[in-house]
């Protein structure tokens, strides 16, 4: 079995194209649903964008 070391964040299709996506390490607070993962806004802030 592998380990999850980070998550790729998306701010939406057009934002991903213009700014790239963010990669963050496992957040302290995390809510995982069937189709999405939700994290508090303050944990997303400060995570740099990464262009592909």
PDBQT receptor file of N, H, CA, C and O in Angstrom, charges set to zero:
ATOM      1  N   UNK A   1       0.830  -1.176   0.000  1.00  0.00    +0.000 N 
ATOM      2  CA  UNK A   1       0.000   0.000   0.000  1.00  0.00    +0.000 C 
ATOM      3  C   UNK A   1       0.875   1.240   0.000  1.00  0.00    +0.000 C 
ATOM      4  O   UNK A   1       1.924   1.261   0.643  1.00  0.00    +0.000 OA
ATOM      5  N   UNK A   2       0.461   2.256  -0.702  1.00  0.00    +0.000 N 
ATOM      6  H   UNK A   2      -0.391   2.239  -1.225  1.00  0.00    +0.000 HD
ATOM      7  CA  UNK A   2       1.199   3.510  -0.741  1.00  0.00    +0.000 C 
ATOM      8  C   UNK A   2       0.699   4.500   0.288  1.00  0.00    +0.000 C 
ATOM      9  O   UNK A   2      -0.318   4.279   0.946  1.00  0.00    +0.000 OA
ATOM     10  N   UNK A   3       1.416   5.579   0.413  1.00  0.00    +0.000 N 
ATOM     11  H   UNK A   3       2.242   5.759  -0.122  1.00  0.00    +0.000 HD
ATOM     12  CA  UNK A   3       1.045   6.660   1.333  1.00  0.00    +0.000 C 
ATOM     13  C   UNK A   3       0.728   7.909   0.542  1.00  0.00    +0.000 C 
ATOM     14  O   UNK A   3       1.378   8.202  -0.462  1.00  0.00    +0.000 OA
ATOM     15  N   UNK A   4      -0.269   8.642   0.996  1.00  0.00    +0.000 N 
ATOM     16  H   UNK A   4      -0.797   8.404   1.811  1.00  0.00    +0.000 HD
ATOM     17  CA  UNK A   4      -0.580   9.940   0.390  1.00  0.00    +0.000 C 
ATOM     18  C   UNK A   4       0.305  10.974   1.065  1.00  0.00    +0.000 C 
ATOM     19  O   UNK A   4       0.253  11.144   2.283  1.00  0.00    +0.000 OA
ATOM     20  N   UNK A   5       1.122  11.667   0.270  1.00  0.00    +0.000 N 
ATOM     21  H   UNK A   5       1.165  11.528  -0.720  1.00  0.00    +0.000 HD
ATOM     22  CA  UNK A   5       2.024  12.667   0.839  1.00  0.00    +0.000 C 
ATOM     23  C   UNK A   5       1.584  14.092   0.530  1.00  0.00    +0.000 C 
ATOM     24  O   UNK A   5       2.114  15.044   1.103  1.00  0.00    +0.000 OA
ATOM     25  N   UNK A   6       0.618  14.245  -0.373  1.00  0.00    +0.000 N 
ATOM     26  H   UNK A   6       0.187  13.472  -0.838  1.00  0.00    +0.000 HD
ATOM     27  CA  UNK A   6       0.127  15.573  -0.706  1.00  0.00    +0.000 C 
ATOM     28  C   UNK A   6      -1.115  15.489  -1.567  1.00  0.00    +0.000 C 
ATOM     29  O   UNK A   6      -1.480  14.424  -2.064  1.00  0.00    +0.000 OA
ATOM     30  N   UNK A   7      -1.756  16.635  -1.731  1.00  0.00    +0.000 N 
ATOM     31  H   UNK A   7      -1.459  17.500  -1.326  1.00  0.00    +0.000 HD
ATOM     32  CA  UNK A   7      -2.976  16.741  -2.513  1.00  0.00    +0.000 C 
ATOM     33  C   UNK A   7      -2.812  17.864  -3.531  1.00  0.00    +0.000 C 
ATOM     34  O   UNK A   7      -2.228  18.905  -3.231  1.00  0.00    +0.000 OA
ATOM     35  N   UNK A   8      -3.331  17.645  -4.732  1.00  0.00    +0.000 N 
ATOM     36  H   UNK A   8      -3.806  16.799  -4.976  1.00  0.00    +0.000 HD
ATOM     37  CA  UNK A   8      -3.320  18.669  -5.764  1.00  0.00    +0.000 C 
ATOM     38  C   UNK A   8      -4.639  19.424  -5.664  1.00  0.00    +0.000 C 
ATOM     39  O   UNK A   8      -5.709  18.818  -5.725  1.00  0.00    +0.000 OA
ATOM     40  N   UNK A   9      -4.568  20.742  -5.512  1.00  0.00    +0.000 N 
ATOM     41  H   UNK A   9      -3.699  21.234  -5.463  1.00  0.00    +0.000 HD
ATOM     42  CA  UNK A   9      -5.765  21.570  -5.338  1.00  0.00    +0.000 C 
ATOM     43  C   UNK A   9      -6.145  22.241  -6.644  1.00  0.00    +0.000 C 
ATOM     44  O   UNK A   9      -5.274  22.643  -7.416  1.00  0.00    +0.000 OA
ATOM     45  N   UNK A  10      -7.432  22.364  -6.893  1.00  0.00    +0.000 N 
ATOM     46  H   UNK A  10      -8.139  22.037  -6.266  1.00  0.00    +0.000 HD
ATOM     47  CA  UNK A  10      -7.933  23.045  -8.075  1.00  0.00    +0.000 C 
ATOM     48  C   UNK A  10      -8.858  24.179  -7.638  1.00  0.00    +0.000 C 
ATOM     49  O   UNK A  10      -9.706  24.001  -6.763  1.00  0.00    +0.000 OA
ATOM     50  N   UNK A  11      -8.687  25.338  -8.254  1.00  0.00    +0.000 N 
ATOM     51  H   UNK A  11      -7.999  25.482  -8.966  1.00  0.00    +0.000 HD
ATOM     52  CA  UNK A  11      -9.588  26.464  -8.012  1.00  0.00    +0.000 C 
ATOM     53  C   UNK A  11     -10.597  26.600  -9.141  1.00  0.00    +0.000 C 
ATOM     54  O   UNK A  11     -11.317  27.596  -9.209  1.00  0.00    +0.000 OA
ATOM     55  N   UNK A  12     -10.659  25.620 -10.022  1.00  0.00    +0.000 N 
ATOM     56  H   UNK A  12     -10.074  24.811  -9.967  1.00  0.00    +0.000 HD
ATOM     57  CA  UNK A  12     -11.569  25.639 -11.156  1.00  0.00    +0.000 C 
ATOM     58  C   UNK A  12     -10.794  25.549 -12.461  1.00  0.00    +0.000 C 
ATOM     59  O   UNK A  12      -9.590  25.801 -12.501  1.00  0.00    +0.000 OA
ATOM     60  N   UNK A  13     -11.488  25.192 -13.511  1.00  0.00    +0.000 N 
ATOM     61  H   UNK A  13     -12.467  24.988 -13.479  1.00  0.00    +0.000 HD
ATOM     62  CA  UNK A  13     -10.859  24.939 -14.807  1.00  0.00    +0.000 C 
ATOM     63  C   UNK A  13     -10.046  26.124 -15.320  1.00  0.00    +0.000 C 
ATOM     64  O   UNK A  13      -8.872  25.965 -15.652  1.00  0.00    +0.000 OA
ATOM     65  N   UNK A  14     -10.654  27.316 -15.391  1.00  0.00    +0.000 N 
ATOM     66  H   UNK A  14     -11.608  27.445 -15.121  1.00  0.00    +0.000 HD
ATOM     67  CA  UNK A  14      -9.957  28.472 -15.963  1.00  0.00    +0.000 C 
ATOM     68  C   UNK A  14      -8.818  28.943 -15.067  1.00  0.00    +0.000 C 
ATOM     69  O   UNK A  14      -7.765  29.345 -15.562  1.00  0.00    +0.000 OA
ATOM     70  N   UNK A  15      -9.017  28.896 -13.771  1.00  0.00    +0.000 N 
ATOM     71  H   UNK A  15      -9.873  28.569 -13.368  1.00  0.00    +0.000 HD
ATOM     72  CA  UNK A  15      -7.950  29.263 -12.844  1.00  0.00    +0.000 C 
ATOM     73  C   UNK A  15      -6.770  28.306 -12.978  1.00  0.00    +0.000 C 
ATOM     74  O   UNK A  15      -5.616  28.733 -12.934  1.00  0.00    +0.000 OA
ATOM     75  N   UNK A  16      -7.049  27.034 -13.140  1.00  0.00    +0.000 N 
ATOM     76  H   UNK A  16      -7.986  26.687 -13.176  1.00  0.00    +0.000 HD
ATOM     77  CA  UNK A  16      -5.981  26.048 -13.326  1.00  0.00    +0.000 C 
ATOM     78  C   UNK A  16      -5.188  26.341 -14.593  1.00  0.00    +0.000 C 
ATOM     79  O   UNK A  16      -3.962  26.224 -14.600  1.00  0.00    +0.000 OA
ATOM     80  N   UNK A  17      -5.879  26.723 -15.667  1.00  0.00    +0.000 N 
ATOM     81  H   UNK A  17      -6.875  26.819 -15.661  1.00  0.00    +0.000 HD
ATOM     82  CA  UNK A  17      -5.185  27.048 -16.912  1.00  0.00    +0.000 C 
ATOM     83  C   UNK A  17      -4.315  28.299 -16.781  1.00  0.00    +0.000 C 
ATOM     84  O   UNK A  17      -3.194  28.342 -17.288  1.00  0.00    +0.000 OA
ATOM     85  N   UNK A  18      -4.841  29.307 -16.101  1.00  0.00    +0.000 N 
ATOM     86  H   UNK A  18      -5.752  29.272 -15.689  1.00  0.00    +0.000 HD
ATOM     87  CA  UNK A  18      -4.133  30.588 -15.995  1.00  0.00    +0.000 C 
ATOM     88  C   UNK A  18      -3.038  30.584 -14.936  1.00  0.00    +0.000 C 
ATOM     89  O   UNK A  18      -1.963  31.143 -15.157  1.00  0.00    +0.000 OA
ATOM     90  N   UNK A  19      -3.295  29.962 -13.791  1.00  0.00    +0.000 N 
ATOM     91  H   UNK A  19      -4.168  29.508 -13.612  1.00  0.00    +0.000 HD
ATOM     92  CA  UNK A  19      -2.373  30.060 -12.662  1.00  0.00    +0.000 C 
ATOM     93  C   UNK A  19      -1.702  28.747 -12.297  1.00  0.00    +0.000 C 
ATOM     94  O   UNK A  19      -0.715  28.745 -11.561  1.00  0.00    +0.000 OA
ATOM     95  N   UNK A  20      -2.218  27.633 -12.797  1.00  0.00    +0.000 N 
ATOM     96  H   UNK A  20      -3.020  27.636 -13.395  1.00  0.00    +0.000 HD
ATOM     97  CA  UNK A  20      -1.706  26.325 -12.405  1.00  0.00    +0.000 C 
ATOM     98  C   UNK A  20      -2.468  25.808 -11.200  1.00  0.00    +0.000 C 
ATOM     99  O   UNK A  20      -3.430  26.426 -10.744  1.00  0.00    +0.000 OA
ATOM    100  N   UNK A  21      -2.037  24.692 -10.699  1.00  0.00    +0.000 N 
ATOM    101  H   UNK A  21      -1.255  24.189 -11.069  1.00  0.00    +0.000 HD
ATOM    102  CA  UNK A  21      -2.676  24.099  -9.518  1.00  0.00    +0.000 C 
ATOM    103  C   UNK A  21      -1.740  24.221  -8.335  1.00  0.00    +0.000 C 
ATOM    104  O   UNK A  21      -0.557  24.522  -8.492  1.00  0.00    +0.000 OA
ATOM    105  N   UNK A  22      -2.271  23.988  -7.163  1.00  0.00    +0.000 N 
ATOM    106  H   UNK A  22      -3.233  23.744  -7.036  1.00  0.00    +0.000 HD
ATOM    107  CA  UNK A  22      -1.484  24.011  -5.936  1.00  0.00    +0.000 C 
ATOM    108  C   UNK A  22      -1.310  22.586  -5.441  1.00  0.00    +0.000 C 
ATOM    109  O   UNK A  22      -2.178  21.738  -5.647  1.00  0.00    +0.000 OA
ATOM    110  N   UNK A  23      -0.197  22.329  -4.793  1.00  0.00    +0.000 N 
ATOM    111  H   UNK A  23       0.508  23.019  -4.626  1.00  0.00    +0.000 HD
ATOM    112  CA  UNK A  23       0.031  21.036  -4.155  1.00  0.00    +0.000 C 
ATOM    113  C   UNK A  23       0.305  21.311  -2.695  1.00  0.00    +0.000 C 
ATOM    114  O   UNK A  23       1.198  22.089  -2.361  1.00  0.00    +0.000 OA
ATOM    115  N   UNK A  24      -0.463  20.672  -1.816  1.00  0.00    +0.000 N 
ATOM    116  H   UNK A  24      -1.189  20.039  -2.087  1.00  0.00    +0.000 HD
ATOM    117  CA  UNK A  24      -0.260  20.888  -0.386  1.00  0.00    +0.000 C 
ATOM    118  C   UNK A  24      -0.117  19.557   0.337  1.00  0.00    +0.000 C 
ATOM    119  O   UNK A  24      -0.679  18.541  -0.073  1.00  0.00    +0.000 OA
ATOM    120  N   UNK A  25       0.639  19.588   1.408  1.00  0.00    +0.000 N 
ATOM    121  H   UNK A  25       1.095  20.414   1.740  1.00  0.00    +0.000 HD
ATOM    122  CA  UNK A  25       0.768  18.405   2.250  1.00  0.00    +0.000 C 
ATOM    123  C   UNK A  25      -0.549  18.191   2.974  1.00  0.00    +0.000 C 
ATOM    124  O   UNK A  25      -1.406  19.075   2.979  1.00  0.00    +0.000 OA
ATOM    125  N   UNK A  26      -0.717  17.043   3.576  1.00  0.00    +0.000 N 
ATOM    126  H   UNK A  26      -0.021  16.325   3.572  1.00  0.00    +0.000 HD
ATOM    127  CA  UNK A  26      -1.973  16.718   4.251  1.00  0.00    +0.000 C 
ATOM    128  C   UNK A  26      -2.378  17.812   5.227  1.00  0.00    +0.000 C 
ATOM    129  O   UNK A  26      -1.628  18.120   6.153  1.00  0.00    +0.000 OA
ATOM    130  N   UNK A  27      -3.562  18.407   5.033  1.00  0.00    +0.000 N 
ATOM    131  H   UNK A  27      -4.171  18.156   4.281  1.00  0.00    +0.000 HD
ATOM    132  CA  UNK A  27      -4.021  19.470   5.930  1.00  0.00    +0.000 C 
ATOM    133  C   UNK A  27      -4.429  18.925   7.293  1.00  0.00    +0.000 C 
ATOM    134  O   UNK A  27      -4.741  17.744   7.444  1.00  0.00    +0.000 OA
ATOM    135  N   UNK A  28      -4.419  19.808   8.270  1.00  0.00    +0.000 N 
ATOM    136  H   UNK A  28      -4.166  20.768   8.147  1.00  0.00    +0.000 HD
ATOM    137  CA  UNK A  28      -4.801  19.421   9.628  1.00  0.00    +0.000 C 
ATOM    138  C   UNK A  28      -6.285  19.068   9.707  1.00  0.00    +0.000 C 
ATOM    139  O   UNK A  28      -6.663  18.072  10.324  1.00  0.00    +0.000 OA
ATOM    140  N   UNK A  29      -7.118  19.891   9.078  1.00  0.00    +0.000 N 
ATOM    141  H   UNK A  29      -6.811  20.699   8.576  1.00  0.00    +0.000 HD
ATOM    142  CA  UNK A  29      -8.572  19.659   9.066  1.00  0.00    +0.000 C 
ATOM    143  C   UNK A  29      -8.970  19.264   7.656  1.00  0.00    +0.000 C 
ATOM    144  O   UNK A  29      -8.630  19.948   6.691  1.00  0.00    +0.000 OA
ATOM    145  N   UNK A  30      -9.685  18.167   7.541  1.00  0.00    +0.000 N 
ATOM    146  H   UNK A  30      -9.961  17.611   8.325  1.00  0.00    +0.000 HD
ATOM    147  CA  UNK A  30     -10.001  17.623   6.232  1.00  0.00    +0.000 C 
ATOM    148  C   UNK A  30     -11.362  16.957   6.277  1.00  0.00    +0.000 C 
ATOM    149  O   UNK A  30     -11.657  16.196   7.199  1.00  0.00    +0.000 OA
ATOM    150  N   UNK A  31     -12.196  17.241   5.278  1.00  0.00    +0.000 N 
ATOM    151  H   UNK A  31     -11.957  17.859   4.529  1.00  0.00    +0.000 HD
ATOM    152  CA  UNK A  31     -13.501  16.603   5.146  1.00  0.00    +0.000 C 
ATOM    153  C   UNK A  31     -13.524  15.928   3.783  1.00  0.00    +0.000 C 
ATOM    154  O   UNK A  31     -13.434  16.599   2.755  1.00  0.00    +0.000 OA
ATOM    155  N   UNK A  32     -13.641  14.618   3.769  1.00  0.00    +0.000 N 
ATOM    156  H   UNK A  32     -13.714  14.073   4.605  1.00  0.00    +0.000 HD
ATOM    157  CA  UNK A  32     -13.618  13.874   2.514  1.00  0.00    +0.000 C 
ATOM    158  C   UNK A  32     -15.021  13.365   2.223  1.00  0.00    +0.000 C 
ATOM    159  O   UNK A  32     -15.628  12.658   3.028  1.00  0.00    +0.000 OA
ATOM    160  N   UNK A  33     -15.524  13.746   1.045  1.00  0.00    +0.000 N 
ATOM    161  H   UNK A  33     -15.031  14.320   0.391  1.00  0.00    +0.000 HD
ATOM    162  CA  UNK A  33     -16.830  13.283   0.595  1.00  0.00    +0.000 C 
ATOM    163  C   UNK A  33     -16.678  12.282  -0.529  1.00  0.00    +0.000 C 
ATOM    164  O   UNK A  33     -15.569  11.835  -0.823  1.00  0.00    +0.000 OA
ATOM    165  N   UNK A  34     -17.773  11.933  -1.152  1.00  0.00    +0.000 N 
ATOM    166  H   UNK A  34     -18.674  12.296  -0.913  1.00  0.00    +0.000 HD
ATOM    167  CA  UNK A  34     -17.748  10.947  -2.226  1.00  0.00    +0.000 C 
ATOM    168  C   UNK A  34     -16.954  11.447  -3.438  1.00  0.00    +0.000 C 
ATOM    169  O   UNK A  34     -16.182  10.689  -4.026  1.00  0.00    +0.000 OA
ATOM    170  N   UNK A  35     -17.139  12.708  -3.810  1.00  0.00    +0.000 N 
ATOM    171  H   UNK A  35     -17.766  13.323  -3.332  1.00  0.00    +0.000 HD
ATOM    172  CA  UNK A  35     -16.515  13.238  -5.018  1.00  0.00    +0.000 C 
ATOM    173  C   UNK A  35     -15.556  14.398  -4.780  1.00  0.00    +0.000 C 
ATOM    174  O   UNK A  35     -14.971  14.913  -5.733  1.00  0.00    +0.000 OA
ATOM    175  N   UNK A  36     -15.384  14.815  -3.543  1.00  0.00    +0.000 N 
ATOM    176  H   UNK A  36     -15.859  14.397  -2.769  1.00  0.00    +0.000 HD
ATOM    177  CA  UNK A  36     -14.554  15.997  -3.288  1.00  0.00    +0.000 C 
ATOM    178  C   UNK A  36     -13.941  15.942  -1.896  1.00  0.00    +0.000 C 
ATOM    179  O   UNK A  36     -14.408  15.225  -1.010  1.00  0.00    +0.000 OA
ATOM    180  N   UNK A  37     -12.886  16.720  -1.736  1.00  0.00    +0.000 N 
ATOM    181  H   UNK A  37     -12.506  17.302  -2.455  1.00  0.00    +0.000 HD
ATOM    182  CA  UNK A  37     -12.239  16.911  -0.450  1.00  0.00    +0.000 C 
ATOM    183  C   UNK A  37     -12.372  18.393  -0.108  1.00  0.00    +0.000 C 
ATOM    184  O   UNK A  37     -12.084  19.246  -0.947  1.00  0.00    +0.000 OA
ATOM    185  N   UNK A  38     -12.794  18.703   1.084  1.00  0.00    +0.000 N 
ATOM    186  H   UNK A  38     -13.029  18.010   1.766  1.00  0.00    +0.000 HD
ATOM    187  CA  UNK A  38     -12.996  20.097   1.478  1.00  0.00    +0.000 C 
ATOM    188  C   UNK A  38     -12.047  20.432   2.615  1.00  0.00    +0.000 C 
ATOM    189  O   UNK A  38     -11.963  19.714   3.612  1.00  0.00    +0.000 OA
ATOM    190  N   UNK A  39     -11.325  21.552   2.440  1.00  0.00    +0.000 N 
ATOM    191  H   UNK A  39     -11.393  22.135   1.631  1.00  0.00    +0.000 HD
ATOM    192  CA  UNK A  39     -10.417  22.034   3.474  1.00  0.00    +0.000 C 
ATOM    193  C   UNK A  39     -10.787  23.476   3.800  1.00  0.00    +0.000 C 
ATOM    194  O   UNK A  39     -11.341  24.166   2.944  1.00  0.00    +0.000 OA
ATOM    195  N   UNK A  40     -10.501  23.949   5.002  1.00  0.00    +0.000 N 
ATOM    196  H   UNK A  40     -10.051  23.388   5.697  1.00  0.00    +0.000 HD
ATOM    197  CA  UNK A  40     -10.788  25.338   5.352  1.00  0.00    +0.000 C 
ATOM    198  C   UNK A  40      -9.964  26.306   4.483  1.00  0.00    +0.000 C 
ATOM    199  O   UNK A  40      -8.828  26.006   4.115  1.00  0.00    +0.000 OA
ATOM    200  N   UNK A  41     -10.544  27.454   4.168  1.00  0.00    +0.000 N 
ATOM    201  H   UNK A  41     -11.466  27.698   4.467  1.00  0.00    +0.000 HD
ATOM    202  CA  UNK A  41      -9.879  28.456   3.331  1.00  0.00    +0.000 C 
ATOM    203  C   UNK A  41      -8.528  28.854   3.905  1.00  0.00    +0.000 C 
ATOM    204  O   UNK A  41      -7.568  29.024   3.153  1.00  0.00    +0.000 OA
ATOM    205  N   UNK A  42      -8.431  29.007   5.231  1.00  0.00    +0.000 N 
ATOM    206  H   UNK A  42      -9.211  28.869   5.842  1.00  0.00    +0.000 HD
ATOM    207  CA  UNK A  42      -7.180  29.470   5.827  1.00  0.00    +0.000 C 
ATOM    208  C   UNK A  42      -6.053  28.449   5.677  1.00  0.00    +0.000 C 
ATOM    209  O   UNK A  42      -4.884  28.827   5.744  1.00  0.00    +0.000 OA
ATOM    210  N   UNK A  43      -6.370  27.167   5.475  1.00  0.00    +0.000 N 
ATOM    211  H   UNK A  43      -7.320  26.860   5.421  1.00  0.00    +0.000 HD
ATOM    212  CA  UNK A  43      -5.315  26.173   5.256  1.00  0.00    +0.000 C 
ATOM    213  C   UNK A  43      -4.839  26.178   3.818  1.00  0.00    +0.000 C 
ATOM    214  O   UNK A  43      -3.721  25.745   3.538  1.00  0.00    +0.000 OA
ATOM    215  N   UNK A  44      -5.665  26.660   2.899  1.00  0.00    +0.000 N 
ATOM    216  H   UNK A  44      -6.573  27.012   3.126  1.00  0.00    +0.000 HD
ATOM    217  CA  UNK A  44      -5.291  26.734   1.483  1.00  0.00    +0.000 C 
ATOM    218  C   UNK A  44      -4.417  27.947   1.210  1.00  0.00    +0.000 C 
ATOM    219  O   UNK A  44      -3.560  27.909   0.326  1.00  0.00    +0.000 OA
ATOM    220  N   UNK A  45      -4.626  29.022   1.961  1.00  0.00    +0.000 N 
ATOM    221  H   UNK A  45      -5.321  29.052   2.678  1.00  0.00    +0.000 HD
ATOM    222  CA  UNK A  45      -3.864  30.253   1.754  1.00  0.00    +0.000 C 
ATOM    223  C   UNK A  45      -2.385  30.001   2.028  1.00  0.00    +0.000 C 
ATOM    224  O   UNK A  45      -2.032  29.292   2.969  1.00  0.00    +0.000 OA
ATOM    225  N   UNK A  46      -1.541  30.578   1.213  1.00  0.00    +0.000 N 
ATOM    226  H   UNK A  46      -1.828  31.155   0.448  1.00  0.00    +0.000 HD
ATOM    227  CA  UNK A  46      -0.117  30.433   1.401  1.00  0.00    +0.000 C 
ATOM    228  C   UNK A  46       0.482  29.245   0.665  1.00  0.00    +0.000 C 
ATOM    229  O   UNK A  46       1.703  29.096   0.626  1.00  0.00    +0.000 OA
ATOM    230  N   UNK A  47      -0.366  28.389   0.076  1.00  0.00    +0.000 N 
ATOM    231  H   UNK A  47      -1.359  28.510   0.108  1.00  0.00    +0.000 HD
ATOM    232  CA  UNK A  47       0.152  27.270  -0.714  1.00  0.00    +0.000 C 
ATOM    233  C   UNK A  47       0.440  27.804  -2.104  1.00  0.00    +0.000 C 
ATOM    234  O   UNK A  47      -0.477  28.282  -2.772  1.00  0.00    +0.000 OA
ATOM    235  N   UNK A  48       1.685  27.741  -2.566  1.00  0.00    +0.000 N 
ATOM    236  H   UNK A  48       2.431  27.353  -2.023  1.00  0.00    +0.000 HD
ATOM    237  CA  UNK A  48       2.032  28.342  -3.869  1.00  0.00    +0.000 C 
ATOM    238  C   UNK A  48       1.434  27.589  -5.049  1.00  0.00    +0.000 C 
ATOM    239  O   UNK A  48       1.197  26.384  -4.978  1.00  0.00    +0.000 OA
ATOM    240  N   UNK A  49       1.190  28.327  -6.146  1.00  0.00    +0.000 N 
ATOM    241  H   UNK A  49       1.383  29.307  -6.204  1.00  0.00    +0.000 HD
ATOM    242  CA  UNK A  49       0.722  27.724  -7.388  1.00  0.00    +0.000 C 
ATOM    243  C   UNK A  49       1.895  27.038  -8.081  1.00  0.00    +0.000 C 
ATOM    244  O   UNK A  49       3.043  27.465  -7.958  1.00  0.00    +0.000 OA
ATOM    245  N   UNK A  50       1.593  25.986  -8.800  1.00  0.00    +0.000 N 
ATOM    246  H   UNK A  50       0.660  25.639  -8.900  1.00  0.00    +0.000 HD
ATOM    247  CA  UNK A  50       2.605  25.249  -9.543  1.00  0.00    +0.000 C 
ATOM    248  C   UNK A  50       2.126  25.149 -10.982  1.00  0.00    +0.000 C 
ATOM    249  O   UNK A  50       1.062  24.591 -11.253  1.00  0.00    +0.000 OA
ATOM    250  N   UNK A  51       2.898  25.680 -11.884  1.00  0.00    +0.000 N 
ATOM    251  H   UNK A  51       3.762  26.133 -11.664  1.00  0.00    +0.000 HD
ATOM    252  CA  UNK A  51       2.541  25.588 -13.311  1.00  0.00    +0.000 C 
ATOM    253  C   UNK A  51       3.034  24.269 -13.872  1.00  0.00    +0.000 C 
ATOM    254  O   UNK A  51       4.104  23.781 -13.508  1.00  0.00    +0.000 OA
ATOM    255  N   UNK A  52       2.244  23.705 -14.757  1.00  0.00    +0.000 N 
ATOM    256  H   UNK A  52       1.375  24.102 -15.052  1.00  0.00    +0.000 HD
ATOM    257  CA  UNK A  52       2.644  22.442 -15.396  1.00  0.00    +0.000 C 
ATOM    258  C   UNK A  52       3.301  22.726 -16.714  1.00  0.00    +0.000 C 
ATOM    259  O   UNK A  52       3.711  21.798 -17.412  1.00  0.00    +0.000 OA
TER     260      UNK A  52
